[in-house]
Amino acid sequence: MKLFGTAGIRGTLWEKITPELALRMGTAIGTYVEGESVAVARDGRTSSVMLQNAMISGLLSTGKEVLDLGLIPTPALAWATREHADGGVMITASHNPPTDNGIKVFNGDGTEFYVEQERELEELYFSGNFRKAKWNEIKTVKPIDVIGDYIKAVLDFVNHETSLKVLYDGANGAGSVLAPYLLRDIGAKVVSINAHVDGHFPGRKPEPRYENIAYLGELVRKLNVDLAIAQDGDADRIAVFDEKGNYLNEDTVIALFAKRYVEEHGGGTVVVSIDTGSRIDQVVEEAGGRVVRIPLGQPHDGIKRYKAIFAAEPWKLVHPKFGPWIDSFVTMGLLIKMIDENGPLSEIVRENVPEFYLTKKNVPCPDGLKGKAVEGAARILEDKLKDEIREILTISGYRFNLKDRSWVLVRPSGTEPKIRVVVEAPSERKRDELFEMAYSTVLRVVEGLKKGKKPDGD
């Protein structure tokens, strides 16, 4: 059984995620992590306290001191781990529905565990070769409040004061305990919605994709704010609307920051996930930098491997000068600074980021069929697109980069029983043609596999 997916361990409560798993994983983490202490935090899901307590018990059984950070966002846990502990654990299912939960593991420098570390930890988990502390080696649980210090660290890094009016949507998630205070401390006038923690997520679905937060566009116009910010359940993701109520495509946000960092450094490498678009390549290349694509869930690995000055995947940005973890709070602070320095967000986007047209949609697919379905669909698509293909990337699925900067991505979800289909093109017509081809191909292959057919063609 494979435990780790794209971003830690994640799944439905009682089907995959149980107190027994958290207890055993805590014991494995306590055995694996060198040093004396491990920081543990949780999001606001109804099952998170239960799982956090089981995790703490496992850690204590190995002789580790546990720093209990309570309910805080994932970026704050990463920062606090670097500042106070030798390892960190976040109990969260991030943007997944309220029925789910999960575990993210961090190194002492704040990086999420690398793929090879997850593999080693998984082997240890199943082997049962755990350290067992003697009765007089069992240490204590030490509660620590890090929110104030983390806010100060972000404000010091951003180094800016504002008078902008900001609409904040916390998704009833962990960001609600921090973001409104950070925004007020930077000087913003804040209007908050869905900003009380509730593990049922009554305000909206926790994933901040456009269809879940489209209502913010109208609120921006009615409230006359300068921008709107939305987060997910553990507040590592960020979505943005400009002052006109327009949703900023995730790649547009990445492109703005990528260009800024490349210009500041006079070049450099930007690493982005396989599902990001051509507008990033264009602005980075024009600024004198280069783009390298990496698997989903591995921006920290990309920073280390390519000495990247910036890393990102949709909704999730890493600012290496602050820390090697995804940090939406640094993103919101720097975005506000960017607006104050360069004018309204809509104008910044118009002047700096080229227009491309993107569509994403998921095809439901049982976990056991995802690999075969992606392979079969990729063979069919490669044949259909053979005259247009510039290169094929086989990272987290198959990405077909075409000669006109269009691209098609088919990849298995690392956290859900779905196949992701993503298409982008310089024109809406080309995008729609490519998407119809790709989506219908994946759908036919999945349905065929369910019936026992081989994905040999249409």
C-alpha positions as CSV (number, residue, x, y, z in Angstrom):
1,M,0.0,0.0,0.0
2,K,1.4,3.4,-1.0
3,L,0.9,6.1,1.7
4,F,2.4,9.2,0.2
5,G,0.9,11.0,-2.7
6,T,1.6,14.4,-4.4
7,A,1.5,16.3,-1.1
8,G,2.0,14.1,1.9
9,I,-0.5,11.5,3.0
10,R,-4.1,12.2,2.3
11,G,-7.4,10.4,2.1
12,T,-10.9,9.9,3.4
13,L,-11.3,9.5,7.2
14,W,-11.7,5.8,8.3
15,E,-11.1,4.6,4.7
16,K,-7.4,5.6,4.7
17,I,-6.8,8.2,7.4
18,T,-7.3,6.8,10.9
19,P,-6.0,7.4,14.4
20,E,-4.1,4.1,14.2
21,L,-2.3,5.4,11.0
22,A,-1.5,8.7,12.7
23,L,-0.1,6.9,15.8
24,R,2.0,4.5,13.8
25,M,3.2,7.3,11.5
26,G,4.1,9.4,14.5
27,T,6.2,6.5,15.8
28,A,7.9,6.2,12.4
29,I,8.5,10.0,12.2
30,G,10.0,10.0,15.7
31,T,12.3,7.2,14.8
32,Y,13.3,8.7,11.4
33,V,13.9,12.4,12.4
34,E,17.2,13.1,14.0
35,G,17.3,15.6,16.8
36,E,15.3,16.2,19.9
37,S,12.0,17.9,19.0
38,V,9.2,17.8,16.4
39,A,6.6,20.5,16.0
40,V,3.0,19.4,15.3
41,A,0.1,21.6,14.1
42,R,-3.3,21.0,12.7
43,D,-6.0,22.6,10.5
44,G,-9.6,23.1,11.5
45,R,-11.1,19.9,10.3
46,T,-13.4,18.0,12.6
47,S,-11.0,15.0,12.8
48,S,-7.7,17.0,13.1
49,V,-7.6,17.2,17.0
50,M,-8.1,13.4,17.1
51,L,-5.3,12.7,14.6
52,Q,-3.0,15.3,16.1
53,N,-3.2,13.6,19.5
54,A,-2.5,10.2,18.0
55,M,0.5,11.7,16.1
56,I,1.8,13.3,19.4
57,S,1.5,9.9,21.2
58,G,3.5,8.2,18.5
59,L,6.2,10.9,18.6
60,L,6.4,10.8,22.4
61,S,6.9,7.0,22.4
62,T,10.2,7.5,20.6
63,G,11.6,10.0,23.1
64,K,10.9,13.1,21.1
65,E,9.9,16.4,22.7
66,V,6.7,17.6,21.0
67,L,6.1,21.3,20.3
68,D,2.3,21.7,20.0
69,L,1.6,24.6,17.8
70,G,-2.2,24.1,17.8
71,L,-4.4,25.3,15.0
72,I,-2.3,27.3,12.5
73,P,-1.8,27.5,8.7
74,T,0.7,25.2,7.1
75,P,3.2,28.0,6.1
76,A,3.3,29.0,9.8
77,L,4.1,25.4,10.8
78,A,6.9,25.3,8.2
79,W,8.4,28.5,9.5
80,A,8.1,27.5,13.1
81,T,9.8,24.2,12.4
82,R,12.8,26.0,11.0
83,E,12.9,28.3,14.0
84,H,12.2,25.9,16.9
85,A,12.3,22.2,16.0
86,D,14.2,19.4,14.2
87,G,11.2,18.3,12.2
88,G,7.5,19.2,11.7
89,V,4.2,17.6,11.1
90,M,1.0,19.2,9.8
91,I,-2.4,17.4,10.2
92,T,-4.3,18.6,7.2
93,A,-6.0,17.5,3.9
94,S,-5.3,21.0,2.4
95,H,-8.0,21.8,-0.2
96,N,-9.7,18.4,0.0
97,P,-13.3,18.1,1.1
98,P,-14.2,18.0,4.8
99,T,-14.5,14.2,4.8
100,D,-10.7,13.9,4.2
101,N,-7.6,14.5,6.3
102,G,-3.9,13.9,6.0
103,I,-0.3,14.3,7.2
104,K,2.5,16.5,5.8
105,V,6.0,16.0,7.1
106,F,8.7,18.7,7.2
107,N,12.5,18.8,7.7
108,G,14.1,21.0,10.2
109,D,14.8,23.7,7.6
110,G,11.1,24.0,6.8
111,T,11.1,22.0,3.5
112,E,8.5,19.3,3.0
113,F,10.0,15.8,3.0
114,Y,11.7,15.0,-0.4
115,V,10.4,12.0,-2.4
116,E,13.3,9.8,-1.3
117,Q,12.6,10.7,2.4
118,E,8.9,9.8,2.0
119,R,9.9,6.5,0.5
120,E,12.3,5.8,3.4
121,L,9.7,6.8,5.9
122,E,7.1,4.6,4.3
123,E,9.4,1.6,4.4
124,L,10.1,2.3,8.1
125,Y,6.3,2.6,8.8
126,F,5.6,-0.8,7.3
127,S,8.8,-2.5,8.8
128,G,7.8,-1.6,12.4
129,N,11.5,-1.1,13.4
130,F,10.7,1.8,15.7
131,R,12.6,3.3,18.5
132,K,10.9,2.7,21.9
133,A,11.8,5.2,24.6
134,K,12.4,4.0,28.1
135,W,10.1,5.3,30.8
136,N,12.6,7.9,31.9
137,E,13.3,9.0,28.2
138,I,9.8,10.1,27.5
139,K,9.6,13.8,27.1
140,T,6.9,16.4,27.3
141,V,4.4,18.2,25.1
142,K,5.2,21.9,25.0
143,P,2.5,24.3,23.7
144,I,3.9,27.2,21.7
145,D,2.0,30.2,20.2
146,V,3.9,31.2,17.1
147,I,1.4,33.3,15.2
148,G,2.6,36.7,16.4
149,D,6.2,35.9,15.7
150,Y,5.4,34.5,12.3
151,I,3.4,37.6,11.3
152,K,6.3,39.8,12.4
153,A,8.7,37.7,10.2
154,V,6.5,38.1,7.2
155,L,6.1,41.8,7.7
156,D,9.8,42.2,8.2
157,F,10.5,40.4,4.9
158,V,7.8,42.3,2.9
159,N,9.0,45.6,4.4
160,H,6.0,47.6,3.3
161,E,3.0,49.5,4.6
162,T,-0.2,50.0,2.7
163,S,-3.6,51.6,2.7
164,L,-5.3,49.3,0.2
165,K,-8.7,47.8,0.9
166,V,-8.6,44.0,0.7
167,L,-11.4,41.4,0.7
168,Y,-10.3,38.2,2.3
169,D,-12.1,34.8,2.0
170,G,-10.7,32.3,4.5
171,A,-12.8,29.3,3.4
172,N,-13.5,28.7,7.1
173,G,-9.9,27.3,7.2
174,A,-6.8,27.7,9.2
175,G,-5.8,30.9,7.5
176,S,-8.7,32.6,9.3
177,V,-6.6,32.7,12.5
178,L,-3.8,34.6,10.9
179,A,-4.5,36.4,7.5
180,P,-6.9,39.1,8.7
181,Y,-4.4,40.1,11.4
182,L,-1.5,40.1,9.0
183,L,-3.4,42.3,6.5
184,R,-4.4,44.8,9.2
185,D,-0.8,44.9,10.6
186,I,0.5,45.8,7.1
187,G,-2.0,48.7,7.1
188,A,-4.8,47.3,4.9
189,K,-8.5,47.9,5.4
190,V,-9.8,44.4,5.6
191,V,-13.2,42.9,4.8
192,S,-13.4,39.3,5.8
193,I,-15.8,36.5,4.8
194,N,-15.7,32.8,5.7
195,A,-13.1,33.8,8.3
196,H,-14.2,31.8,11.3
197,V,-12.7,28.2,11.5
198,D,-15.3,25.5,10.9
199,G,-14.3,22.0,9.8
200,H,-17.5,21.5,7.9
201,F,-16.5,24.4,5.5
202,P,-20.0,25.9,5.4
203,G,-19.1,28.9,3.4
204,R,-17.7,27.2,0.3
205,K,-15.6,24.3,-0.8
206,P,-12.1,24.7,0.5
207,E,-10.3,24.5,-2.9
208,P,-10.0,28.1,-4.2
209,R,-10.5,27.3,-7.9
210,Y,-12.6,29.8,-9.8
211,E,-15.9,27.9,-9.8
212,N,-15.8,27.8,-5.9
213,I,-15.1,31.5,-5.4
214,A,-16.6,33.2,-8.5
215,Y,-18.9,35.2,-6.2
216,L,-15.9,37.2,-5.1
217,G,-15.8,39.1,-8.4
218,E,-19.2,40.7,-7.7
219,L,-18.3,41.4,-4.1
220,V,-15.1,43.2,-5.3
221,R,-17.2,45.5,-7.4
222,K,-19.8,46.1,-4.7
223,L,-17.4,46.8,-1.9
224,N,-14.9,48.8,-4.1
225,V,-11.8,46.9,-2.9
226,D,-8.4,46.9,-4.4
227,L,-8.1,43.2,-4.6
228,A,-9.6,40.0,-3.2
229,I,-7.7,37.1,-1.7
230,A,-9.0,33.5,-1.2
231,Q,-7.3,30.6,0.6
232,D,-7.8,26.9,1.1
233,G,-8.3,24.7,4.2
234,D,-4.7,24.9,5.4
235,A,-3.9,28.3,3.8
236,D,-0.9,27.3,1.6
237,R,-2.9,28.2,-1.5
238,I,-3.9,31.6,-2.6
239,A,-6.3,32.8,-5.4
240,V,-6.6,36.5,-6.4
241,F,-9.2,38.9,-8.0
242,D,-8.1,42.3,-9.2
243,E,-9.9,45.6,-8.4
244,K,-12.3,45.1,-11.3
245,G,-13.5,41.8,-10.0
246,N,-11.6,39.7,-12.6
247,Y,-10.2,36.4,-11.4
248,L,-6.4,36.1,-12.0
249,N,-5.5,32.8,-13.6
250,E,-3.1,30.9,-11.4
251,D,-0.4,31.1,-14.1
252,T,-0.8,34.9,-14.3
253,V,0.0,35.2,-10.6
254,I,3.0,32.9,-11.0
255,A,4.1,34.9,-14.1
256,L,4.0,38.2,-12.2
257,F,6.2,37.0,-9.5
258,A,8.5,35.0,-11.8
259,K,9.2,38.1,-13.9
260,R,9.8,40.2,-10.7
261,Y,12.3,37.7,-9.3
262,V,14.2,37.3,-12.6
263,E,14.4,41.0,-13.1
264,E,15.7,41.5,-9.5
265,H,18.3,38.8,-10.0
266,G,19.3,39.7,-13.6
267,G,18.4,36.2,-14.7
268,G,18.1,32.9,-13.0
269,T,16.1,29.7,-13.0
270,V,12.4,29.5,-12.2
271,V,11.0,26.1,-11.4
272,V,7.3,25.4,-12.0
273,S,5.1,22.4,-12.0
274,I,4.2,20.4,-15.1
275,D,0.6,21.8,-15.2
276,T,1.6,25.5,-15.6
277,G,1.3,27.6,-18.7
278,S,3.2,29.3,-21.5
279,R,2.7,32.8,-20.3
280,I,5.3,32.0,-17.6
281,D,7.8,30.9,-20.1
282,Q,7.3,34.0,-22.2
283,V,7.8,36.5,-19.4
284,V,10.7,34.7,-17.9
285,E,12.6,34.3,-21.2
286,E,12.0,37.9,-22.1
287,A,13.4,38.9,-18.7
288,G,16.5,36.9,-19.3
289,G,15.7,33.8,-17.2
290,R,14.8,30.2,-17.8
291,V,11.9,27.9,-16.8
292,V,12.3,24.3,-15.7
293,R,9.3,22.1,-15.2
294,I,9.1,19.6,-12.3
295,P,6.6,17.1,-11.0
296,L,3.6,18.3,-8.9
297,G,4.3,18.6,-5.2
298,Q,8.1,19.0,-5.5
299,P,8.9,22.8,-5.7
300,H,11.3,22.4,-2.8
301,D,13.1,19.6,-4.7
302,G,13.3,21.9,-7.7
303,I,14.8,24.8,-5.7
304,K,17.5,22.5,-4.4
305,R,18.3,20.8,-7.7
306,Y,18.3,23.9,-9.9
307,K,19.3,26.6,-7.4
308,A,16.0,28.3,-8.3
309,I,15.3,31.9,-7.4
310,F,11.5,31.2,-7.4
311,A,9.3,28.1,-7.5
312,A,5.5,27.6,-7.9
313,E,2.6,25.5,-8.9
314,P,-1.0,26.6,-9.4
315,W,-2.1,28.6,-6.3
316,K,1.1,27.7,-4.4
317,L,4.2,30.0,-4.5
318,V,7.6,29.5,-2.8
319,H,9.8,32.5,-2.0
320,P,13.2,31.0,-1.3
321,K,14.7,34.2,0.3
322,F,12.1,33.9,3.0
323,G,11.9,30.1,3.2
324,P,11.9,26.9,1.1
325,W,8.2,26.2,1.6
326,I,4.9,27.3,0.0
327,D,3.9,30.5,1.7
328,S,0.6,32.3,0.7
329,F,1.1,35.0,3.4
330,V,4.4,36.2,1.9
331,T,2.6,36.1,-1.5
332,M,-0.2,38.3,-0.3
333,G,2.2,40.8,1.3
334,L,4.4,41.1,-1.8
335,L,1.3,41.3,-4.0
336,I,0.1,44.3,-2.0
337,K,3.5,45.8,-2.3
338,M,3.5,45.3,-6.0
339,I,0.2,47.1,-6.4
340,D,1.3,50.0,-4.3
341,E,4.5,50.4,-6.4
342,N,3.0,49.8,-9.8
343,G,-0.7,50.8,-9.8
344,P,-3.9,48.8,-10.1
345,L,-3.6,45.1,-10.4
346,S,-5.5,44.9,-13.6
347,E,-3.1,47.3,-15.2
348,I,0.0,45.4,-13.9
349,V,-1.4,42.2,-15.5
350,R,-2.3,43.9,-18.8
351,E,1.2,45.4,-19.1
352,N,3.2,42.4,-18.0
353,V,1.5,39.1,-18.8
354,P,0.5,37.8,-22.3
355,E,-3.0,36.3,-22.8
356,F,-3.4,32.6,-23.1
357,Y,-6.5,30.5,-22.8
358,L,-6.7,27.6,-20.4
359,T,-9.2,24.9,-19.5
360,K,-8.9,22.3,-16.7
361,K,-11.3,19.4,-16.0
362,N,-11.1,16.1,-14.2
363,V,-12.2,12.7,-15.4
364,P,-13.3,10.4,-12.5
365,C,-11.2,7.3,-12.5
366,P,-10.6,4.5,-10.0
367,D,-7.1,4.7,-8.5
368,G,-6.3,1.2,-9.8
369,L,-6.9,2.3,-13.4
370,K,-5.3,5.7,-13.4
371,G,-1.9,4.6,-14.7
372,K,-3.3,2.5,-17.5
373,A,-5.8,5.2,-18.5
374,V,-3.1,7.9,-18.7
375,E,-0.8,5.7,-20.7
376,G,-3.5,4.7,-23.1
377,A,-4.8,8.2,-23.6
378,A,-1.3,9.5,-24.1
379,R,-0.6,7.0,-26.9
380,I,-3.8,8.1,-28.7
381,L,-3.1,11.8,-28.3
382,E,0.5,11.5,-29.4
383,D,-0.7,9.9,-32.7
384,K,-3.4,12.6,-33.2
385,L,-1.0,15.5,-32.5
386,K,2.1,14.1,-34.1
387,D,2.4,16.8,-36.7
388,E,2.2,19.6,-34.1
389,I,4.3,18.3,-31.3
390,R,7.5,20.2,-30.3
391,E,8.4,18.0,-27.3
392,I,6.8,15.5,-24.9
393,L,7.4,15.8,-21.1
394,T,6.8,12.6,-19.1
395,I,6.7,14.2,-15.6
396,S,3.6,13.4,-13.6
397,G,1.8,12.1,-16.6
398,Y,2.2,13.3,-20.2
399,R,2.5,16.9,-21.4
400,F,2.5,17.6,-25.2
401,N,4.1,20.9,-25.9
402,L,3.1,22.1,-29.4
403,K,4.9,24.3,-31.9
404,D,2.6,27.3,-31.3
405,R,3.1,27.3,-27.5
406,S,-0.2,25.3,-27.0
407,W,0.1,22.3,-24.7
408,V,-2.0,19.4,-23.5
409,L,-1.5,17.6,-20.2
410,V,-3.0,14.4,-19.0
411,R,-1.9,13.2,-15.5
412,P,-3.2,11.1,-12.7
413,S,-4.2,13.0,-9.5
414,G,-1.8,12.2,-6.7
415,T,-4.5,12.7,-4.0
416,E,-7.9,11.8,-5.6
417,P,-9.4,9.1,-7.9
418,K,-9.3,11.4,-10.9
419,I,-7.3,12.1,-14.0
420,R,-6.5,15.8,-14.6
421,V,-6.9,17.1,-18.2
422,V,-5.3,20.6,-18.8
423,V,-5.2,22.4,-22.1
424,E,-3.8,25.9,-23.0
425,A,-3.5,27.7,-26.3
426,P,-2.9,31.2,-27.7
427,S,-6.5,31.4,-28.9
428,E,-9.9,30.3,-27.5
429,R,-10.7,28.3,-30.7
430,K,-7.5,26.3,-30.5
431,R,-7.9,25.7,-26.8
432,D,-11.5,24.4,-27.3
433,E,-10.4,22.1,-30.2
434,L,-7.5,20.6,-28.2
435,F,-9.6,20.3,-25.0
436,E,-12.4,18.4,-26.8
437,M,-9.9,16.1,-28.3
438,A,-8.0,15.4,-25.0
439,Y,-11.0,15.2,-22.7
440,S,-13.1,12.9,-24.9
441,T,-10.0,10.7,-25.4
442,V,-9.4,10.3,-21.7
443,L,-13.1,9.8,-21.0
444,R,-13.4,7.0,-23.6
445,V,-10.2,5.3,-22.4
446,V,-11.4,5.3,-18.8
447,E,-14.9,4.0,-19.7
448,G,-13.3,1.3,-21.8
449,L,-11.0,0.2,-19.1
450,K,-13.9,-0.1,-16.7
451,K,-15.5,-2.5,-19.1
452,G,-12.2,-4.5,-19.5
453,K,-11.2,-3.1,-22.9
454,K,-7.7,-2.2,-23.9
455,P,-7.0,1.4,-24.8
456,D,-5.7,0.7,-28.3
457,G,-7.5,3.5,-30.1
458,D,-10.7,5.5,-30.4
